[in-house]
Amino acid sequence: MSQARPGSDRRVVVLGRIGAPFGVTGWVKVNSFTDPLEGIVEFGSWELVRAGQTERRRVLEWKRAGKAVAVRLEGVDSRDAAQGLTGCEVQVDRSELAPTAEREYYWHDLVGLEARNRDGALLGRVEGVLDMPAHPVLVLAGERERLVPLVPQRLLDVDFGTGRVTLDWHLDD
């Protein structure tokens, strides 16, 4: 999810969430929202946010830990210090993300766009994206909720200038 900080035009992207301590020397387990999971550690410095409080930490080391990554962060050298980070969101500034290729989009950039079908009928507004086993699904909020497969056959166009996505989807689907 991408969001502007109150009082600024800066946009941040949530890349994951810190879970439980990993061992006794200050490592933490991180639930990564990136694909691949290890992509989160490519950002050498993270903003850790919880209850409106933000701190910046550098990633010193990492390793794969099942379906998560284990990370050693700067200034975190005990299990108690690691426990204190449990639940923090891992964020980076949107400008730190790599550019996308043509017809490739970051999901969080689609959130908030108006969704219309090929006939121009309003389907709703993109409220979020669900990561489902077969493929991601757009969640559209409007006169009713719609779930639309986020696949090339359904996503016809994205126009950030007009704030609109065009989908191959019927009003009664």
Secondary structure, DSSP 8 states (H G I E B T S, - for coil): -EEE-TTS--EEEEEEEEEEE-SSSS-EEEEE-SSSGGGGGGSSEEEEEETTEEEEEEEEEEEEETTEEEEEETT--SHHHHHTTTT-EEEEEGGGS----TT---HHHHTT-EEEETT--EEEEEEEEEE-SSSEEEEEESSS-EEEE-STTTEEEEETTTTEEEES--TT-
